[in-house]
Amino acid sequence: MAAHPLSRRIRDVLNLRPDGPAVEFDGAWLTRSEVAELARRIESLDSADRQVGILLRNTPAHIAAFLGVLMGGGTVVVINPSRGDDRIRSHIESLRLPIIIGTIDDLKTLVVSTAQTATVAIAGLDDPPVVTAAEQPAEDTGRAGVAVRMLTSGTTGPPKRIDLTYDMLARSVIGTDFDVAPSPTEARRGVAIVNAPLVHIGGVFRVLQCVCEARPFALLDRFELQRWTDAVRRHRPQAVSLVPAALRTVLHSDLTRDDLKSIRAVTSGTAPLSAEDADAFTDKFGIPVLTSYAATEFGGGVAGWTLADYQTYWHTKRGSVGRATLGAHLRVVDDNGAPVGDDQPGLLEVKPGQLGPSGGWMRTTDLARIDADGFLWILGRADQAIIRGGFKVMPDDVRSALETHPAVQGAAVVGRSDPRLGETPVAMVELRESADVDTLLEYLRTRLARYEIPTEIAIVEQIPRTPSGKADLTAVREHFTTVEHA
């Protein structure tokens, strides 16, 4: 069967000027041939039409493994190795994958049994992967046409796997004409900076975009102000992408206009960013902030600001997340699913352009309004999700984890506003036997991702409840608001 255009594009770019720079990591440049060598080794595992789990971290070897699976026509099953060891072990067991790729340490810690799953240990780009065969390989029916399966909470409901097809990703990073678009014949000028995690749609999109454009990029294992600033000073990018939490870190730092003088625009998404923060950033650095709206379920962005729109409309449309992009269609509906008029609030529905002409309307849990010029405002959430620095935290997940502790009688979890992260989870706990906050936090560290762990736990004699016996979340929020301003 012929390779998908996305697979061909990746291969063509990695073969383009093999000695050319591909990825900078820890201050050293790695060439396209170095990335290609490991990618080809991973491709040779015969992953076509098979699901391959990758315990993804932001390293060149993980990127090469990711690209190798896509070159071979397989399906990357994204596994976040930092979501709590116990939970990840259980999750891996339930996936029953034929192959899992990761570092030696991650595989030893998180893969309990290799009876049905082959493991592939990776280290540096020059290190041959170490394959441990499965004793009785798990049957895998594959996911035809699916490039990446991401575990996400998304905007449309509880945590689930989202299938991103080869077509969806190709439309996002190559264009609607991906099936006929020619591969680059020369590398792009300029260096991009990738600081989004590969376990997030933002990281996947940025890496694939750079690869498909043949643009070299500096890879950071995470956003850290000093290292990010150093990369900006050295590579002088004209555009950078910062999630709201990172943008606020830059805003409140000692950096000056001279430090960021190469940057012409900052794009920001994954979580709400206030117009006040956007304007404060522009006032301090002289750089427009172009906000956007995206979700894993959509295969990427569906709305955003362009620089031209910003220059024309920002003073009258400030606070909007822009207009439909990439061929997307947006509408707002009432509780019965009927479209509402201009500027009327309701639930947002999206028909993503990444799904192509056959895509249908997708209901989100975001409250929104759209004006007569097509600008979209996100007004809040219809569910109780907490967006912490771009990551979605479901209060019930945190509550359930707390209530598995033998000392906990009950728990209630809500979001509290945070000037840097947007919101963080906080928890009120009712005990049945003695325990302190440190004990509970330590308990959660092996059961939840770091971003899910509450920034404060209040131990109370009794959680306030409604007449029906449910936790009174309004009273719980008021407790933390009172504590915050006491």
C-alpha positions as CSV (number, residue, x, y, z in Angstrom):
1,M,0.0,0.0,0.0
2,A,1.3,3.5,-0.9
3,A,2.6,5.6,2.0
4,H,0.4,8.4,3.2
5,P,1.5,11.9,2.0
6,L,2.4,12.8,5.6
7,S,4.7,9.8,5.9
8,R,6.3,10.7,2.6
9,R,6.7,14.3,3.6
10,I,8.5,13.3,6.8
11,R,10.8,11.0,4.9
12,D,11.5,13.6,2.2
13,V,12.5,16.3,4.7
14,L,14.8,14.0,6.7
15,N,16.5,13.1,3.4
16,L,16.9,16.8,2.5
17,R,20.5,17.9,3.0
18,P,21.3,15.2,5.5
19,D,24.1,17.2,7.1
20,G,21.8,20.2,7.7
21,P,20.7,21.2,11.3
22,A,17.5,19.6,12.4
23,V,17.1,19.9,16.2
24,E,19.1,21.9,18.8
25,F,19.0,20.3,22.3
26,D,21.0,21.2,25.4
27,G,23.1,23.6,23.3
28,A,24.1,21.1,20.6
29,W,22.8,20.8,17.0
30,L,21.7,17.4,15.7
31,T,21.6,16.9,11.9
32,R,18.7,15.5,9.9
33,S,20.7,12.4,9.1
34,E,21.1,11.7,12.8
35,V,17.4,12.1,13.4
36,A,16.7,10.0,10.3
37,E,19.0,7.1,11.4
38,L,17.0,6.4,14.6
39,A,13.7,7.1,12.8
40,R,14.6,4.5,10.2
41,R,15.5,2.0,13.0
42,I,12.1,2.5,14.6
43,E,10.4,2.2,11.2
44,S,12.1,-1.1,10.6
45,L,10.2,-2.5,13.6
46,D,7.4,-3.1,11.1
47,S,4.9,-0.8,12.8
48,A,2.6,-0.4,9.8
49,D,-1.0,-0.7,10.8
50,R,0.1,-1.4,14.4
51,Q,-0.3,0.6,17.6
52,V,2.9,1.6,19.2
53,G,2.9,3.2,22.6
54,I,5.6,5.8,23.3
55,L,6.4,7.1,26.7
56,L,7.0,10.6,25.3
57,R,9.5,13.1,26.7
58,N,10.9,16.2,25.0
59,T,14.1,14.7,23.7
60,P,15.5,14.3,20.2
61,A,15.4,10.5,20.5
62,H,11.7,10.5,21.4
63,I,11.0,12.8,18.4
64,A,12.9,10.4,16.1
65,A,10.9,7.5,17.5
66,F,7.7,9.4,16.9
67,L,8.6,10.2,13.3
68,G,9.8,6.7,12.7
69,V,6.4,5.2,13.6
70,L,4.6,7.7,11.3
71,M,7.1,7.0,8.5
72,G,6.2,3.4,8.8
73,G,2.4,4.0,8.7
74,G,1.8,3.0,12.3
75,T,-0.3,4.6,15.1
76,V,1.5,6.4,17.9
77,V,-0.3,5.9,21.2
78,V,0.9,8.8,23.3
79,I,1.6,7.8,26.9
80,N,2.5,10.5,29.4
81,P,5.2,9.1,31.8
82,S,4.5,11.8,34.4
83,R,0.9,11.2,35.2
84,G,1.6,9.1,38.3
85,D,3.4,5.7,38.3
86,D,0.5,3.6,39.6
87,R,-2.0,5.1,37.2
88,I,0.4,4.7,34.2
89,R,1.2,1.1,35.0
90,S,-2.5,0.3,35.1
91,H,-3.2,2.3,32.0
92,I,-0.4,0.5,30.0
93,E,-1.8,-2.9,31.2
94,S,-5.3,-2.0,29.9
95,L,-3.9,-0.8,26.5
96,R,-2.5,-4.3,25.7
97,L,-0.2,-2.8,23.1
98,P,2.2,-4.9,20.9
99,I,5.1,-2.5,21.3
100,I,6.0,0.2,23.8
101,I,9.0,2.6,23.3
102,G,10.6,4.6,26.1
103,T,13.8,5.2,28.0
104,I,15.3,2.3,29.9
105,D,14.2,3.9,33.2
106,D,10.7,4.6,32.1
107,L,10.2,1.0,30.8
108,K,11.6,-0.5,34.0
109,T,9.4,1.7,36.2
110,L,6.1,1.7,34.2
111,V,5.9,-1.5,32.1
112,V,5.1,-4.3,34.6
113,S,5.1,-7.3,32.2
114,T,6.6,-7.9,28.8
115,A,4.7,-11.2,28.3
116,Q,2.5,-9.7,25.6
117,T,4.3,-6.4,24.9
118,A,7.6,-5.9,23.2
119,T,9.7,-3.0,24.5
120,V,12.1,-0.8,22.7
121,A,14.6,1.1,24.9
122,I,15.9,4.4,23.4
123,A,18.6,6.7,24.7
124,G,20.5,9.1,22.4
125,L,20.2,9.4,18.6
126,D,23.5,7.4,18.2
127,D,22.4,4.6,20.5
128,P,20.8,1.6,18.7
129,P,17.4,0.8,20.2
130,V,17.3,-2.2,22.5
131,V,14.4,-4.5,21.6
132,T,13.0,-7.0,24.1
133,A,10.6,-9.3,22.3
134,A,7.2,-10.3,23.8
135,E,6.8,-13.9,24.9
136,Q,3.2,-14.1,23.6
137,P,2.7,-11.0,21.5
138,A,-0.6,-9.2,22.0
139,E,-3.0,-9.2,19.1
140,D,-3.5,-5.8,17.6
141,T,-6.2,-5.1,15.1
142,G,-4.6,-1.6,14.5
143,R,-6.3,1.7,13.9
144,A,-6.5,2.1,10.1
145,G,-5.7,5.6,9.0
146,V,-4.9,6.9,12.6
147,A,-1.6,8.6,13.1
148,V,-1.7,9.5,16.8
149,R,-4.0,8.5,19.7
150,M,-3.8,11.1,22.4
151,L,-5.2,10.8,25.9
152,T,-7.0,14.0,26.5
153,S,-9.8,15.5,28.6
154,G,-10.5,17.9,25.7
155,T,-13.4,20.2,25.5
156,T,-16.1,17.7,24.8
157,G,-16.2,15.5,27.9
158,P,-14.3,13.2,30.3
159,P,-10.8,11.9,29.6
160,K,-10.7,9.7,26.5
161,R,-8.5,8.7,23.6
162,I,-8.7,11.0,20.7
163,D,-7.8,9.5,17.3
164,L,-5.9,12.0,15.1
165,T,-5.9,10.6,11.6
166,Y,-3.1,11.0,9.0
167,D,-5.5,13.2,7.0
168,M,-6.3,15.5,10.0
169,L,-2.6,16.1,10.8
170,A,-1.7,16.5,7.2
171,R,-4.3,19.2,6.8
172,S,-3.1,21.0,9.9
173,V,0.7,21.0,9.1
174,I,0.8,20.8,5.3
175,G,-2.5,22.2,4.1
176,T,-5.8,21.2,2.5
177,D,-3.9,20.2,-0.6
178,F,-1.6,17.9,1.3
179,D,-2.1,15.0,-1.2
180,V,-0.6,17.0,-4.0
181,A,1.6,19.6,-2.2
182,P,5.3,19.1,-3.1
183,S,7.9,18.5,-0.4
184,P,10.3,21.3,0.4
185,T,13.5,21.4,-1.7
186,E,15.3,23.7,0.6
187,A,15.4,24.1,4.4
188,R,13.5,27.1,5.8
189,R,15.4,30.0,7.2
190,G,15.1,30.9,10.8
191,V,14.9,28.6,13.9
192,A,11.7,27.9,15.7
193,I,11.5,27.3,19.5
194,V,9.5,24.2,20.7
195,N,8.8,24.2,24.4
196,A,5.4,22.6,24.4
197,P,5.3,19.0,25.7
198,L,5.0,16.2,23.2
199,V,2.3,14.6,25.2
200,H,0.1,17.6,24.4
201,I,-1.4,18.4,21.0
202,G,0.6,21.7,21.0
203,G,3.9,19.8,21.1
204,V,2.8,17.3,18.4
205,F,1.6,20.1,16.1
206,R,4.7,22.3,16.5
207,V,7.2,19.4,15.9
208,L,5.3,18.1,12.8
209,Q,4.9,21.7,11.5
210,C,8.6,22.3,11.8
211,V,9.5,18.9,10.2
212,C,7.0,19.3,7.3
213,E,8.3,22.8,6.6
214,A,12.0,21.7,6.9
215,R,12.5,24.3,9.6
216,P,15.2,23.7,12.2
217,F,14.0,24.1,15.8
218,A,15.4,24.4,19.3
219,L,13.8,21.8,21.6
220,L,13.3,22.5,25.3
221,D,12.4,19.7,27.6
222,R,9.9,22.2,29.2
223,F,9.4,25.9,29.4
224,E,11.9,27.5,31.8
225,L,12.4,31.2,31.6
226,Q,16.2,31.4,31.5
227,R,16.6,28.7,28.9
228,W,13.8,30.0,26.7
229,T,15.2,33.5,26.9
230,D,18.7,32.2,25.9
231,A,17.1,30.5,22.9
232,V,15.3,33.6,21.8
233,R,18.5,35.7,22.1
234,R,20.5,33.3,20.1
235,H,18.0,32.3,17.4
236,R,16.1,35.6,17.1
237,P,12.7,34.1,16.0
238,Q,10.1,36.5,14.6
239,A,7.2,34.5,16.2
240,V,7.0,32.4,19.3
241,S,4.2,30.4,20.9
242,L,3.6,30.7,24.7
243,V,0.8,29.1,26.7
244,P,-0.9,31.7,29.1
245,A,1.1,30.5,32.1
246,A,4.4,30.9,30.3
247,L,3.3,34.2,28.8
248,R,2.6,35.5,32.3
249,T,6.0,34.3,33.5
250,V,7.6,36.3,30.8
251,L,5.4,39.3,31.5
252,H,6.3,39.4,35.2
253,S,10.0,38.8,34.6
254,D,12.8,41.3,34.4
255,L,13.1,40.9,30.6
256,T,13.0,44.1,28.5
257,R,12.0,45.0,25.0
258,D,15.7,44.5,23.9
259,D,15.6,40.9,25.1
260,L,12.7,40.1,22.8
261,K,13.4,42.6,20.0
262,S,13.4,40.0,17.2
263,I,9.8,38.8,18.0
264,R,7.0,40.3,15.9
265,A,4.1,38.3,17.4
266,V,3.3,35.9,20.2
267,T,0.7,33.2,19.7
268,S,-1.1,31.9,22.7
269,G,-3.6,29.1,23.2
270,T,-4.6,26.0,25.2
271,A,-6.1,28.0,28.1
272,P,-7.9,31.3,28.5
273,L,-5.8,34.4,28.5
274,S,-7.3,37.7,29.7
275,A,-7.3,40.7,27.5
276,E,-5.6,42.6,30.4
277,D,-2.7,40.2,30.4
278,A,-2.4,40.4,26.6
279,D,-2.5,44.2,26.7
280,A,0.0,44.3,29.5
281,F,2.4,42.1,27.5
282,T,2.0,44.3,24.4
283,D,2.5,47.5,26.5
284,K,5.7,46.1,28.1
285,F,7.4,44.5,25.1
286,G,5.7,46.1,22.1
287,I,4.6,42.7,20.8
288,P,1.0,41.8,19.7
289,V,-0.4,38.7,21.4
290,L,-2.5,36.6,19.0
291,T,-4.8,34.3,21.0
292,S,-6.3,31.2,19.5
293,Y,-8.8,28.4,20.3
294,A,-8.0,24.8,19.7
295,A,-8.6,21.3,21.0
296,T,-7.2,17.8,20.5
297,E,-10.6,16.7,19.3
298,F,-10.4,19.2,16.5
299,G,-6.9,18.1,15.4
300,G,-5.6,21.6,16.3
301,G,-6.8,25.2,16.0
302,V,-10.2,26.3,14.7
303,A,-10.1,30.0,15.6
304,G,-7.4,32.6,16.1
305,W,-6.1,36.1,15.5
306,T,-4.1,37.1,12.5
307,L,-1.7,40.0,12.6
308,A,-3.8,41.9,10.1
309,D,-7.0,41.3,12.1
310,Y,-5.2,42.4,15.3
311,Q,-4.1,45.7,13.7
312,T,-7.6,46.4,12.5
313,Y,-9.9,45.0,15.2
314,W,-8.2,44.5,18.5
315,H,-9.3,47.8,20.0
316,T,-12.9,46.9,19.4
317,K,-12.7,43.1,19.7
318,R,-10.2,42.7,22.6
319,G,-10.8,39.6,24.6
320,S,-11.9,37.6,21.6
321,V,-10.0,34.5,20.5
322,G,-10.2,35.5,16.9
323,R,-12.1,34.2,13.9
324,A,-12.5,30.8,12.3
325,T,-9.3,29.4,10.7
326,L,-8.1,26.5,8.6
327,G,-11.5,26.1,7.0
328,A,-13.4,25.7,10.3
329,H,-17.0,26.6,10.8
330,L,-18.3,27.9,14.2
331,R,-21.8,28.4,15.6
332,V,-23.4,28.9,19.0
333,V,-26.5,27.0,20.0
334,D,-29.1,27.0,22.8
335,D,-29.9,24.1,25.1
336,N,-32.0,22.5,22.4
337,G,-29.3,22.7,19.8
338,A,-30.8,25.5,17.8
339,P,-28.4,28.2,16.5
340,V,-28.7,31.6,18.3
341,G,-28.3,35.1,16.9
342,D,-25.2,37.3,16.7
343,D,-23.7,38.1,20.2
344,Q,-26.1,35.7,21.9
345,P,-24.5,33.3,24.5
346,G,-24.8,29.6,24.2
347,L,-22.8,26.4,23.7
348,L,-20.1,26.5,21.1
349,E,-20.3,23.9,18.2
350,V,-17.4,23.5,15.8
351,K,-17.0,21.9,12.4
352,P,-13.2,21.6,12.2
353,G,-11.5,22.1,8.8
354,Q,-9.1,19.4,9.7
355,L,-11.8,16.8,9.3
356,G,-12.4,17.7,5.7
357,P,-15.6,18.1,3.8
358,S,-17.3,15.1,5.5
359,G,-16.7,16.5,9.0
360,G,-19.8,17.1,11.2
361,W,-20.6,19.5,14.0
362,M,-18.9,18.8,17.3
363,R,-20.5,20.1,20.6
364,T,-18.1,21.5,23.1
365,T,-18.6,22.3,26.8
366,D,-17.6,25.9,26.3
367,L,-20.0,28.8,26.6
368,A,-19.5,31.3,23.9
369,R,-20.8,34.1,21.7
370,I,-20.0,35.1,18.1
371,D,-20.5,38.6,16.7
372,A,-21.6,39.7,13.3
373,D,-18.0,39.9,12.1
374,G,-17.3,36.3,13.1
375,F,-15.2,37.0,16.1
376,L,-15.5,34.3,18.9
377,W,-15.5,35.0,22.6
378,I,-15.2,32.1,25.1
379,L,-17.4,33.0,28.1
380,G,-16.7,30.1,30.4
381,R,-17.3,26.4,30.7
382,A,-20.5,24.5,31.0
383,D,-18.7,21.7,32.9
384,Q,-16.6,22.0,36.1
385,A,-13.2,21.5,34.4
386,I,-10.2,23.4,35.7
387,I,-7.7,24.6,33.1
388,R,-4.3,24.8,34.8
389,G,-1.6,26.3,32.6
390,G,-3.1,24.7,29.5
391,F,-3.8,21.3,31.1
392,K,-7.4,20.2,31.9
393,V,-8.0,18.9,35.4
394,M,-11.3,17.1,36.1
395,P,-12.3,17.7,39.7
396,D,-13.8,14.3,40.0
397,D,-10.5,12.6,39.2
398,V,-8.8,14.5,42.0
399,R,-11.6,13.9,44.4
400,S,-11.7,10.2,43.6
401,A,-7.9,9.9,44.2
402,L,-8.2,11.6,47.6
403,E,-11.1,9.4,48.6
404,T,-9.1,6.3,48.0
405,H,-6.9,7.2,51.0
406,P,-8.1,5.2,54.0
407,A,-8.1,8.3,56.3
408,V,-10.4,10.3,54.0
409,Q,-14.2,10.3,54.6
410,G,-15.0,12.6,51.7
411,A,-13.5,15.3,49.5
412,A,-14.6,18.2,47.3
413,V,-12.4,19.8,44.6
414,V,-12.9,23.2,42.9
415,G,-10.8,25.6,40.8
416,R,-9.3,28.8,42.3
417,S,-8.0,31.6,40.1
418,D,-4.3,32.0,39.8
419,P,-2.5,35.0,38.2
420,R,0.1,32.8,36.4
421,L,-1.7,29.5,35.6
422,G,-5.2,30.7,35.2
423,E,-6.7,28.3,37.7
424,T,-5.4,25.6,40.0
425,P,-7.3,22.8,41.8
426,V,-7.9,23.2,45.6
427,A,-9.5,20.5,47.8
428,M,-11.5,20.4,51.0
429,V,-11.2,17.1,52.8
430,E,-13.2,15.5,55.6
431,L,-11.4,12.8,57.6
432,R,-12.4,9.6,59.2
433,E,-9.1,9.2,61.0
434,S,-6.0,11.3,61.6
435,A,-3.9,12.5,58.6
436,D,-2.1,15.7,57.7
437,V,-1.9,17.6,54.5
438,D,1.7,16.5,53.7
439,T,0.6,12.8,54.0
440,L,-2.3,13.4,51.6
441,L,-0.1,15.2,49.1
442,E,2.5,12.5,49.1
443,Y,-0.2,9.9,48.6
444,L,-1.5,11.8,45.5
445,R,2.0,12.1,43.9
446,T,1.9,8.5,42.7
447,R,-1.8,8.6,41.6
448,L,-2.1,11.9,39.8
449,A,-0.2,14.0,37.3
450,R,1.8,16.9,38.8
451,Y,-0.6,19.5,37.4
452,E,-3.6,17.6,39.0
453,I,-2.3,17.8,42.5
454,P,-4.1,20.5,44.6
455,T,-2.2,23.6,45.4
456,E,-4.0,23.7,48.7
457,I,-5.9,21.1,50.8
458,A,-8.1,22.3,53.6
459,I,-9.0,19.7,56.3
460,V,-12.4,20.4,57.8
461,E,-14.7,18.8,60.3
462,Q,-17.5,18.6,57.7
463,I,-17.7,19.5,54.1
464,P,-20.7,21.8,53.4
465,R,-23.4,20.0,51.6
466,T,-26.6,20.7,49.7
467,P,-30.0,19.2,50.9
468,S,-29.5,16.3,48.5
469,G,-26.2,15.4,50.3
470,K,-23.9,16.6,47.5
471,A,-20.9,18.8,48.3
472,D,-22.0,22.5,48.1
473,L,-19.3,23.6,45.6
474,T,-20.4,27.2,45.9
475,A,-19.7,27.1,49.7
476,V,-16.4,25.3,49.0
477,R,-15.3,28.0,46.6
478,E,-16.3,30.7,49.1
479,H,-14.1,29.1,51.7
480,F,-11.0,29.3,49.5
481,T,-11.9,32.8,48.4
482,T,-12.2,33.9,52.0
483,V,-8.9,32.2,52.9
484,E,-7.2,33.8,49.9
485,H,-8.2,37.3,50.9
486,A,-8.0,36.9,54.7
